[in-house]
């Protein structure tokens, strides 16, 4: 294990050790706990490591599935509604957002069930739909988890915005967003690794939107 000198260096060392353990086949949850306990990392930074660091095989598999931001013209795109909105919104309000080992961008809010619709939610939605409009997909399907508060309101507002742009597609609620996206016969737009692993192709849509509006995501290595 490397010798940390500063808090950023501590995080970098922890990330290196976590990658090493994951590459050797250690269970993810146990490896994160061991490394964070060793370096006395807690709270948000523990969450950062758990969301950002992956083993090399997972990274290779996911990168191969990644579709370029300009690669969805004429294709069907399924959007993981809350996952994408929360990620874009985090960047809009200046919260930390990380470009992970697998190149997908993730926030560290760690809130999903407690998510509340705010003005920035609608701005995030507008930015997502504007990006999609510019890329001219054949069909867009935005799914919102029905168990989350205001999902119906968001899906209706999303549908209105979709139609006002003249885009083909639908925004709706679902009780099984993850399952539907795993079985979606097109490009899946999400940062959820479990969905990405099951999908045929995936769009790093949060990063695509960030590039469009000038928000920067960072690698752990860039913090040192």
Backbone bond lengths (Angstrom), bond angles and torsions (degrees), N, CA, C in turn:
res aa  C-N    CA-C-N  psi(-1)  N-CA   C-N-CA  omega(-1)  CA-C   N-CA-C  phi
1 X - - - 1.454 - - 1.530 109.90 -
2 X 1.357 117.24 143.91 1.451 120.03 -178.13 1.525 110.52 -80.56
3 X 1.325 115.30 165.64 1.467 120.02 -175.26 1.521 110.28 -102.91
4 X 1.330 118.72 108.49 1.455 121.15 -179.07 1.521 111.79 -72.46
5 X 1.345 116.68 146.89 1.455 121.66 178.11 1.527 111.88 -118.64
6 X 1.313 117.23 -30.93 1.458 122.22 -179.45 1.520 108.20 -131.93
7 X 1.334 119.10 163.02 1.472 120.94 178.03 1.528 113.72 -52.93
8 X 1.370 119.64 -45.86 1.468 117.66 176.53 1.525 112.38 -61.46
9 X 1.327 116.54 -38.38 1.460 120.61 178.74 1.524 110.57 -65.50
10 X 1.322 116.26 -36.48 1.462 120.16 176.70 1.521 110.60 -59.47
11 X 1.328 115.97 -44.97 1.463 120.43 -179.97 1.521 110.86 -64.22
12 X 1.319 116.80 -40.87 1.457 120.79 179.43 1.523 111.11 -64.27
13 X 1.326 116.53 -43.36 1.466 120.46 177.86 1.525 110.90 -62.78
14 X 1.325 116.07 -42.31 1.459 120.64 179.52 1.525 110.52 -62.25
15 X 1.335 116.65 -41.05 1.465 120.60 179.08 1.527 110.66 -63.27
16 X 1.332 116.75 -41.77 1.466 120.57 179.18 1.529 111.06 -62.89
17 X 1.317 115.71 -43.67 1.464 119.32 -179.39 1.526 111.47 -67.86
18 X 1.329 116.10 -37.63 1.461 119.83 179.07 1.524 110.49 -65.00
19 X 1.319 117.47 -42.42 1.470 120.35 176.63 1.527 110.51 -59.40
20 X 1.310 115.73 -42.24 1.465 120.50 -179.71 1.530 111.05 -60.14
21 X 1.321 116.44 -45.73 1.467 120.43 -179.28 1.526 111.17 -66.74
22 X 1.335 116.52 -42.31 1.466 120.08 -180.00 1.525 110.73 -64.58
23 X 1.314 117.20 -39.58 1.467 120.78 178.75 1.522 112.23 -66.29
24 X 1.317 116.46 -23.32 1.466 120.68 177.59 1.531 111.77 -89.86
25 X 1.333 116.75 2.54 1.453 120.29 174.00 1.508 116.60 93.08
26 X 1.329 117.77 10.40 1.462 119.51 178.79 1.528 110.05 -68.26
27 X 1.340 118.48 142.89 1.464 121.32 176.99 1.526 110.20 -57.15
28 X 1.323 116.26 137.35 1.462 121.00 -173.25 1.532 113.01 -58.11
29 X 1.318 117.05 -49.20 1.461 120.71 -176.75 1.524 111.40 -61.11
30 X 1.314 116.62 -43.70 1.466 121.03 -179.71 1.523 111.29 -67.30
31 X 1.338 116.30 -39.33 1.462 120.45 -179.34 1.523 111.28 -65.52
32 X 1.327 116.38 -42.86 1.472 120.35 178.23 1.522 110.18 -61.82
33 X 1.315 116.29 -45.60 1.467 120.08 -179.44 1.526 111.16 -62.32
34 X 1.327 117.37 -44.70 1.462 121.18 -178.47 1.528 111.33 -61.70
35 X 1.330 116.10 -48.86 1.466 120.32 -177.24 1.528 111.37 -65.70
36 X 1.319 116.36 -43.98 1.468 119.55 -178.58 1.525 111.41 -67.29
37 X 1.319 116.75 -37.09 1.470 119.50 176.16 1.531 110.43 -65.37
38 X 1.323 116.24 -41.13 1.469 120.57 -178.89 1.523 111.52 -61.62
39 X 1.336 116.16 -43.81 1.466 120.33 -178.11 1.532 112.89 -92.90
40 X 1.313 115.79 4.23 1.470 121.92 -179.99 1.528 111.26 56.62
41 X 1.315 114.14 47.69 1.463 121.89 177.99 1.521 108.52 -99.80
42 X 1.305 116.53 130.24 1.465 119.89 -177.95 1.524 110.22 -138.15
43 X 1.319 115.52 179.02 1.455 121.69 173.66 1.511 114.21 59.57
44 X 1.345 115.01 -134.84 1.458 121.20 -174.55 1.523 112.68 -62.19
45 X 1.338 117.89 -35.15 1.457 119.74 -177.40 1.519 111.70 -70.34
46 X 1.309 116.94 -30.22 1.468 119.77 173.73 1.528 109.31 -64.91
47 X 1.330 115.77 -40.61 1.461 120.81 177.69 1.524 110.66 -64.80
48 X 1.337 116.42 -39.20 1.463 120.46 177.69 1.525 110.61 -56.29
49 X 1.320 116.52 -51.30 1.468 120.09 -178.94 1.523 111.90 -60.57
50 X 1.318 116.56 -40.44 1.465 120.07 -177.36 1.524 112.16 -67.93
51 X 1.332 117.44 -25.48 1.466 121.30 -177.63 1.526 113.44 -98.06
52 X 1.321 116.74 -19.43 1.458 120.44 -170.10 1.530 113.81 -102.56
53 X 1.323 118.01 -34.62 1.468 122.28 -170.88 1.533 111.62 -96.64
54 X 1.355 115.90 134.07 1.466 121.09 -179.97 1.524 110.53 -139.48
55 X 1.312 115.58 159.91 1.462 120.37 176.27 1.527 109.89 -73.26
56 X 1.311 116.61 159.23 1.463 122.08 -172.43 1.528 113.29 -63.65
57 X 1.323 118.27 -34.87 1.462 120.28 179.88 1.522 111.28 -67.62
58 X 1.331 116.49 -40.76 1.462 120.36 177.16 1.519 110.40 -63.74
59 X 1.325 116.55 -43.02 1.462 121.23 178.88 1.522 110.52 -59.28
60 X 1.314 116.92 -49.01 1.464 121.31 -178.40 1.527 111.04 -60.87
61 X 1.323 116.58 -43.78 1.462 121.35 -178.48 1.530 111.36 -63.30
62 X 1.324 116.47 -43.54 1.462 119.99 -176.84 1.523 112.28 -73.24
63 X 1.319 116.79 -38.93 1.464 120.18 178.88 1.525 110.54 -62.06
64 X 1.315 117.45 -37.34 1.461 121.15 178.64 1.525 111.95 -65.18
65 X 1.321 117.04 -25.91 1.466 120.95 -179.54 1.529 112.77 -86.32
66 X 1.339 116.50 -12.54 1.455 119.99 -171.94 1.526 112.26 -72.07
67 X 1.328 115.33 130.32 1.460 122.91 177.76 1.531 108.58 -97.49
68 X 1.311 117.00 138.43 1.466 120.63 178.02 1.525 111.00 -62.18
69 X 1.325 116.42 155.11 1.465 120.62 179.92 1.526 111.59 -59.01
70 X 1.325 116.81 -31.87 1.464 120.60 179.76 1.528 111.91 -97.69
71 X 1.342 115.74 20.40 1.458 119.15 -175.94 1.519 115.74 -107.30
72 X 1.340 117.56 19.14 1.469 119.48 -176.88 1.525 113.01 -111.49
73 X 1.314 117.66 5.34 1.463 120.28 179.66 1.528 110.11 -58.28
74 X 1.347 115.23 128.18 1.452 120.71 178.23 1.514 114.94 74.41
75 X 1.328 118.06 9.38 1.464 121.12 -177.32 1.529 110.85 -111.57
76 X 1.318 115.53 162.50 1.457 121.85 175.35 1.526 108.80 -85.79
77 X 1.349 116.06 132.88 1.461 120.89 -177.80 1.525 109.83 -126.13
78 X 1.336 116.24 125.17 1.459 121.96 175.66 1.519 109.15 -105.51
79 X 1.330 117.03 124.78 1.461 121.92 -173.62 1.523 110.96 -107.89
80 X 1.323 115.72 128.65 1.468 123.34 175.41 1.528 107.35 -79.33
81 X 1.337 116.23 89.20 1.454 123.26 -167.05 1.518 116.94 -45.87
82 X 1.331 117.09 -65.34 1.459 119.82 -176.15 1.518 112.05 -68.09
83 X 1.308 117.88 -37.90 1.464 120.98 178.26 1.525 110.69 -56.98
84 X 1.313 116.27 -46.89 1.460 121.29 -177.73 1.524 111.27 -72.32
85 X 1.331 117.26 -44.51 1.465 120.12 -179.45 1.519 112.01 -60.12
86 X 1.333 116.50 -45.67 1.465 120.49 -179.03 1.524 110.38 -62.49
87 X 1.330 116.80 -40.84 1.457 120.21 179.37 1.517 112.88 -65.93
88 X 1.333 116.96 -45.14 1.464 120.70 179.08 1.524 110.36 -66.54
89 X 1.326 116.14 -42.52 1.464 120.31 -179.72 1.526 111.44 -61.55
90 X 1.329 117.44 -38.63 1.468 120.88 178.57 1.521 110.57 -58.28
91 X 1.324 116.52 -41.94 1.458 120.01 178.36 1.514 112.61 -68.03
92 X 1.319 116.65 -37.08 1.466 120.93 -179.43 1.522 112.21 -64.13
93 X 1.321 117.13 -35.11 1.469 120.44 -176.79 1.529 112.22 -95.80
94 X 1.320 116.99 6.18 1.455 120.41 174.30 1.509 116.12 82.74
95 X 1.330 117.94 18.74 1.459 120.52 176.98 1.534 109.99 -79.86
96 X 1.339 118.21 158.40 1.467 120.67 -178.84 1.529 111.71 -62.52
97 X 1.311 115.40 131.75 1.464 121.34 175.68 1.530 107.89 -132.99
98 X 1.320 115.72 135.36 1.459 120.51 -171.42 1.520 112.13 -118.10
99 X 1.323 115.65 139.62 1.458 122.46 169.93 1.519 105.69 -89.45
100 X 1.303 115.89 110.38 1.467 121.96 -167.66 1.530 111.88 -81.96
101 X 1.322 115.80 175.18 1.466 120.81 -179.94 1.526 111.94 -55.08
102 X 1.336 116.52 -35.02 1.462 120.43 -178.89 1.525 112.53 -86.60
103 X 1.356 116.47 8.04 1.463 125.68 177.47 1.522 113.80 77.03
104 X 1.313 119.08 -7.25 1.457 120.08 174.88 1.526 109.40 -78.13
105 X 1.326 116.07 147.68 1.462 121.59 -177.53 1.523 109.60 -94.41
106 X 1.327 115.64 133.75 1.466 120.76 179.56 1.520 110.35 -137.13
107 X 1.331 115.10 144.43 1.460 120.63 173.54 1.522 108.00 -90.49
108 X 1.307 116.04 177.65 1.469 119.67 179.73 1.523 111.10 -124.55
109 X 1.321 115.40 28.18 1.462 118.58 179.25 1.527 111.47 -62.45
110 X 1.314 115.66 -42.60 1.457 119.02 -178.59 1.515 112.74 67.96
111 X 1.341 116.60 19.22 1.464 119.59 179.33 1.520 108.50 -116.61
112 X 1.297 116.07 133.12 1.456 120.66 177.85 1.515 108.39 -139.07
113 X 1.322 115.27 -60.31 1.460 118.76 178.84 1.522 111.56 -65.36
114 X 1.347 117.09 -28.67 1.461 120.64 -177.65 1.530 112.23 -91.91
115 X 1.334 117.21 7.81 1.464 120.89 -177.65 1.523 111.03 -62.65
116 X 1.327 115.44 137.80 1.455 121.56 178.61 1.523 109.49 -124.11
117 X 1.328 115.69 134.26 1.457 120.77 179.50 1.525 109.54 -71.21
118 X 1.329 116.31 130.09 1.460 122.30 179.38 1.525 108.70 -135.06
119 X 1.318 116.41 179.82 1.461 120.57 179.51 1.524 111.37 -58.29
120 X 1.338 115.45 -37.96 1.468 118.88 179.62 1.527 112.25 -67.99
121 X 1.330 116.84 -22.06 1.468 120.03 176.84 1.525 110.04 -64.23
122 X 1.332 115.59 -43.38 1.459 120.03 -179.63 1.527 110.86 -70.22
123 X 1.321 116.30 -36.23 1.464 118.70 176.11 1.524 110.26 -64.08
124 X 1.338 116.46 -42.83 1.461 120.58 178.08 1.525 110.55 -60.55
125 X 1.328 116.48 -43.62 1.461 120.87 179.09 1.520 110.84 -61.37
126 X 1.338 116.78 -43.75 1.463 120.44 178.71 1.526 111.37 -61.13
127 X 1.322 116.65 -40.07 1.469 119.76 -179.86 1.528 111.01 -66.68
128 X 1.323 116.76 -39.41 1.467 120.90 178.63 1.526 110.58 -63.57
129 X 1.331 115.99 -48.04 1.464 119.89 -178.19 1.524 111.60 -68.23
130 X 1.328 117.26 -34.73 1.468 120.30 177.68 1.526 110.67 -64.64
131 X 1.328 116.21 -41.46 1.467 119.40 176.17 1.523 110.37 -60.64
132 X 1.335 116.51 -47.85 1.459 120.47 -178.87 1.528 111.08 -62.05
133 X 1.321 116.57 -41.66 1.467 120.67 179.06 1.528 110.37 -58.24
134 X 1.321 116.49 -44.50 1.466 121.05 -178.74 1.529 112.31 -63.27
135 X 1.341 116.92 -27.21 1.467 121.04 -176.14 1.530 113.56 -92.31
136 X 1.327 117.34 -6.90 1.471 123.21 173.66 1.525 115.43 54.73
137 X 1.329 118.42 54.61 1.470 119.14 173.18 1.529 109.47 -69.54
138 X 1.320 116.45 157.74 1.470 120.25 179.57 1.518 111.55 -71.65
139 X 1.338 116.57 -36.72 1.466 121.93 -175.51 1.525 108.73 -151.73
140 X 1.330 116.07 136.54 1.465 121.24 178.15 1.521 109.17 -122.53
141 X 1.322 116.70 129.70 1.460 121.76 178.12 1.530 108.43 -126.54
142 X 1.338 115.86 112.10 1.464 121.30 -178.02 1.522 108.70 -104.81
143 X 1.322 116.96 120.03 1.461 122.17 -176.00 1.524 111.04 -109.14
144 X 1.336 116.00 130.50 1.458 122.45 177.74 1.525 109.60 -116.23
145 X 1.318 116.21 132.87 1.469 122.31 179.71 1.524 109.89 -64.65
146 X 1.326 117.13 117.50 1.459 121.99 -174.70 1.521 112.21 -64.36
147 X 1.337 117.51 -23.03 1.464 120.51 -178.81 1.526 112.93 -74.12
148 X 1.319 117.77 -13.05 1.462 121.22 -177.97 1.523 109.89 -91.73
149 X 1.321 115.74 137.70 1.461 122.14 -177.57 1.529 111.87 -54.94
150 X 1.323 115.85 138.36 1.467 124.15 176.19 1.527 113.51 69.60
151 X 1.328 117.43 15.85 1.463 119.10 179.71 1.530 111.12 -62.91
152 X 1.329 116.69 -36.49 1.454 120.07 178.44 1.514 111.93 -65.54
153 X 1.324 116.07 -42.60 1.465 121.13 178.26 1.529 110.96 -62.19
154 X 1.315 116.00 -42.94 1.460 120.03 179.19 1.524 112.13 -66.06
155 X 1.320 116.58 -42.00 1.465 119.46 -178.74 1.529 110.91 -65.84
156 X 1.346 116.96 -37.40 1.472 119.75 177.62 1.526 110.76 -67.38
157 X 1.333 116.06 -44.80 1.457 119.49 178.07 1.518 111.87 -63.12
158 X 1.313 116.08 -37.23 1.460 121.71 177.67 1.527 110.57 -64.30
159 X 1.334 116.46 -43.87 1.460 120.70 -179.71 1.526 111.24 -62.48
160 X 1.332 116.18 -41.80 1.468 120.44 178.27 1.525 110.83 -61.51
161 X 1.310 116.63 -42.76 1.463 121.05 -179.75 1.523 111.36 -69.17
162 X 1.312 116.07 -36.13 1.461 120.84 177.43 1.525 109.87 -61.82
163 X 1.332 115.76 -47.83 1.463 121.25 -178.02 1.522 111.82 -67.72
164 X 1.339 116.75 -37.38 1.466 119.83 -179.43 1.522 111.81 -65.08
165 X 1.315 116.78 -24.51 1.465 121.22 177.31 1.528 112.06 -90.01
166 X 1.335 116.17 -3.14 1.457 119.93 -179.55 1.511 113.49 71.48
167 X 1.337 116.26 27.00 1.466 120.58 -178.05 1.520 111.02 -90.92
168 X 1.322 116.61 142.56 1.456 121.86 175.92 1.526 109.05 -82.13
169 X 1.339 116.06 128.05 1.454 118.26 178.82 1.506 112.75 154.95
170 X 1.322 115.67 -169.21 1.458 121.01 -177.60 1.526 109.66 -151.01
171 X 1.329 115.35 145.61 1.464 122.40 171.15 1.519 106.32 -115.98
172 X 1.317 117.66 129.68 1.457 119.46 -176.73 1.521 110.90 -155.24
173 X 1.332 115.20 165.38 1.462 120.65 175.42 1.525 109.46 -91.06
174 X 1.308 115.19 158.82 1.463 120.82 -179.98 1.521 109.63 -151.15
175 X 1.319 115.77 147.06 1.466 120.80 174.71 1.525 111.95 -87.98
176 X 1.314 116.84 -6.95 1.471 120.34 -177.56 1.527 109.83 -142.59
177 X 1.325 115.91 60.28 1.464 121.11 -177.95 1.526 111.40 -57.34
178 X 1.333 116.51 -48.63 1.465 120.24 -177.69 1.523 111.81 -57.71
179 X 1.328 116.62 -47.13 1.460 120.83 -178.59 1.524 111.18 -63.88
180 X 1.329 116.76 -43.95 1.461 119.95 -179.76 1.522 111.61 -62.00
181 X 1.326 116.51 -41.02 1.457 119.56 -179.44 1.523 111.47 -70.49
182 X 1.333 117.21 -36.47 1.466 119.97 177.06 1.529 111.01 -60.95
183 X 1.333 116.04 -31.58 1.459 120.96 -177.22 1.528 112.59 -99.84
184 X 1.328 116.59 5.31 1.463 121.64 -176.80 1.524 110.16 -67.86
185 X 1.296 116.64 130.83 1.461 120.17 -177.38 1.513 113.68 -88.62
186 X 1.312 116.89 53.87 1.459 121.23 -179.38 1.514 109.52 -167.55
187 X 1.322 116.58 -154.61 1.460 122.03 178.47 1.521 109.43 -85.30
188 X 1.319 117.07 130.18 1.462 121.92 179.23 1.524 109.29 -100.03
189 X 1.335 116.52 127.69 1.462 122.21 179.67 1.522 109.24 -103.04
190 X 1.331 116.46 103.92 1.461 121.86 -176.95 1.521 109.27 -164.78
191 X 1.342 115.97 164.81 1.471 120.07 170.35 1.521 110.08 -114.02
192 X 1.326 116.60 6.58 1.462 122.27 179.91 1.531 109.63 -74.83
193 X 1.323 115.85 111.41 1.454 120.30 -175.85 1.514 114.21 -60.22
194 X 1.318 117.21 -35.44 1.464 120.62 -179.43 1.526 110.63 -63.85
195 X 1.340 115.99 -39.94 1.458 120.16 177.72 1.525 110.28 -70.27
196 X 1.325 116.60 -44.60 1.465 120.99 179.96 1.525 110.92 -56.80
197 X 1.322 116.72 -41.47 1.466 120.86 -177.93 1.525 112.38 -62.99
198 X 1.330 117.35 -27.26 1.466 121.10 -178.22 1.524 112.53 -96.10
199 X 1.330 117.23 -19.50 1.462 121.38 -175.95 1.524 111.34 -78.74
200 X 1.323 115.14 158.81 1.451 119.46 177.31 1.516 112.30 -77.52
201 X 1.333 116.67 -38.14 1.461 121.84 177.58 1.521 108.54 -149.82
202 X 1.331 116.22 151.56 1.462 120.55 -173.88 1.523 111.01 -137.33
203 X 1.327 114.81 143.58 1.459 122.31 178.56 1.521 109.51 -107.68
204 X 1.321 116.33 126.63 1.464 122.73 177.47 1.530 108.02 -79.99
205 X 1.326 115.71 63.94 1.461 121.38 -166.33 1.525 113.08 -65.45
206 X 1.326 117.82 -31.52 1.467 119.26 179.30 1.522 109.71 -63.02
207 X 1.330 117.26 -44.75 1.465 120.83 176.78 1.525 110.65 -64.18
208 X 1.323 117.37 -38.39 1.468 120.79 178.46 1.521 110.80 -59.77
209 X 1.327 116.58 -44.33 1.466 120.98 178.92 1.523 110.17 -67.15
210 X 1.327 116.97 -42.05 1.470 120.35 178.28 1.530 110.96 -56.76
211 X 1.311 116.72 -45.32 1.464 120.55 -179.32 1.522 110.55 -62.21
212 X 1.307 116.29 -34.32 1.466 121.23 -178.74 1.521 112.05 -71.16
213 X 1.344 117.53 -34.68 1.467 120.93 -174.39 1.530 112.99 -107.99
214 X 1.318 116.90 2.36 1.458 119.75 174.99 1.510 116.46 82.19
215 X 1.329 117.49 28.86 1.465 121.52 175.75 1.525 108.41 -97.87
216 X 1.323 116.99 137.04 1.459 121.01 -178.09 1.525 111.66 -104.55
217 X 1.323 115.52 135.30 1.462 121.41 170.45 1.524 107.14 -104.51
218 X 1.330 117.09 156.59 1.464 119.65 -175.57 1.524 111.29 -126.79
219 X 1.321 114.65 152.47 1.458 122.29 169.51 1.523 108.29 -88.41
220 X 1.330 116.88 150.28 1.462 119.87 176.23 1.530 110.44 -54.45
221 X 1.326 117.08 -39.79 1.464 121.53 -178.00 1.524 112.40 -62.73
222 X 1.330 117.18 -25.70 1.463 121.20 -178.51 1.525 112.51 -79.75
223 X 1.335 116.89 -7.67 1.457 120.83 -179.13 1.524 112.31 -85.23
224 X 1.314 116.88 -13.06 1.471 120.69 -175.07 1.527 110.66 -86.53
